[in-house]
Amino acid sequence: MSHPISTAGLKGGTVDTDHEHGESTGDWEARHTLEVTRSLPSGSMLTTSWTGANGPEEIETTRITGESDLSFRARHILDYTEAMASAPPIP
């Protein structure tokens, strides 16, 4: 069973991206990010979770007062991308 990369806190609901057979980790992460960019934040917290080699991983980003949806979402993407560099997702 695959462990998806999941981002919660979006207007369209939680985005879950399953790993596809033969797909590189980088391509999987990029596909997830593309899906996240198709929705805007629904509130003041975005949370991305995945399974790494050491178990569950999670990154939460809190909106800064006055921060736009686009800036908030971009900052969250940067947060989870940096975290995945040291704790890559595994299917």
C-alpha positions as CSV (number, residue, x, y, z in Angstrom):
1,M,0.0,0.0,0.0
2,S,1.3,3.4,-0.9
3,H,1.6,6.2,1.6
4,P,0.4,9.5,-0.1
5,I,1.8,12.9,0.4
6,S,-1.1,14.9,1.8
7,T,-1.8,18.6,2.2
8,A,-4.7,19.8,4.4
9,G,-6.1,23.3,4.8
10,L,-7.0,24.0,1.2
11,K,-10.4,25.3,-0.1
12,G,-10.7,22.3,-2.4
13,G,-10.2,19.9,0.5
14,T,-7.2,17.8,1.3
15,V,-4.8,17.0,-1.6
16,D,-3.6,13.4,-1.5
17,T,-1.0,12.3,-4.0
18,D,-0.1,8.6,-4.3
19,H,3.2,7.5,-5.7
20,E,3.0,6.0,-9.2
21,H,4.9,2.9,-10.1
22,G,8.3,3.7,-11.5
23,E,8.1,7.4,-10.5
24,S,11.0,9.1,-8.9
25,T,10.6,10.8,-5.5
26,G,11.3,14.2,-7.1
27,D,8.6,13.7,-9.7
28,W,6.2,12.5,-7.0
29,E,6.9,15.6,-4.9
30,A,6.5,17.9,-8.0
31,R,3.2,16.3,-9.0
32,H,1.9,16.9,-5.4
33,T,3.1,20.5,-5.5
34,L,1.3,21.0,-8.9
35,E,-1.9,19.8,-7.3
36,V,-1.5,22.0,-4.2
37,T,-1.1,25.1,-6.5
38,R,-4.5,24.4,-8.0
39,S,-6.2,25.4,-4.7
40,L,-6.0,28.3,-2.3
41,P,-5.7,28.1,1.5
42,S,-9.0,27.9,3.4
43,G,-7.7,29.4,6.6
44,S,-4.6,30.2,8.6
45,M,-2.9,26.8,8.7
46,L,-1.6,24.5,6.0
47,T,-0.3,21.0,6.9
48,T,1.6,18.6,4.7
49,S,2.3,15.0,5.9
50,W,4.1,12.0,4.4
51,T,5.9,8.9,5.4
52,G,9.7,9.0,5.5
53,A,12.2,6.4,6.3
54,N,11.9,7.1,10.1
55,G,8.0,7.1,10.0
56,P,5.4,9.9,9.8
57,E,6.6,13.4,8.9
58,E,4.5,16.6,9.1
59,I,5.1,20.3,8.4
60,E,2.7,23.0,9.5
61,T,2.8,26.5,8.3
62,T,0.8,29.3,9.9
63,R,-0.4,32.4,8.0
64,I,1.3,35.6,8.9
65,T,-1.2,38.4,9.6
66,G,-2.1,40.2,6.4
67,E,-0.3,37.5,4.2
68,S,-2.0,36.8,0.8
69,D,-3.2,33.4,-0.1
70,L,-0.6,33.1,-2.8
71,S,2.3,34.1,-0.6
72,F,1.1,31.8,2.3
73,R,0.7,28.9,-0.1
74,A,4.2,29.5,-1.6
75,R,5.8,29.7,1.8
76,H,4.2,26.4,2.8
77,I,5.4,24.7,-0.4
78,L,8.9,26.0,0.4
79,D,8.6,24.7,4.0
80,Y,7.6,21.2,3.0
81,T,10.0,21.0,0.1
82,E,12.9,21.9,2.4
83,A,11.7,19.3,5.0
84,M,11.4,16.6,2.3
85,A,15.1,17.2,1.2
86,S,16.2,15.8,4.6
87,A,13.3,13.4,5.1
88,P,12.2,12.2,1.7
89,P,8.8,10.6,1.3
90,I,8.7,6.9,0.7
91,P,5.8,5.1,-1.0
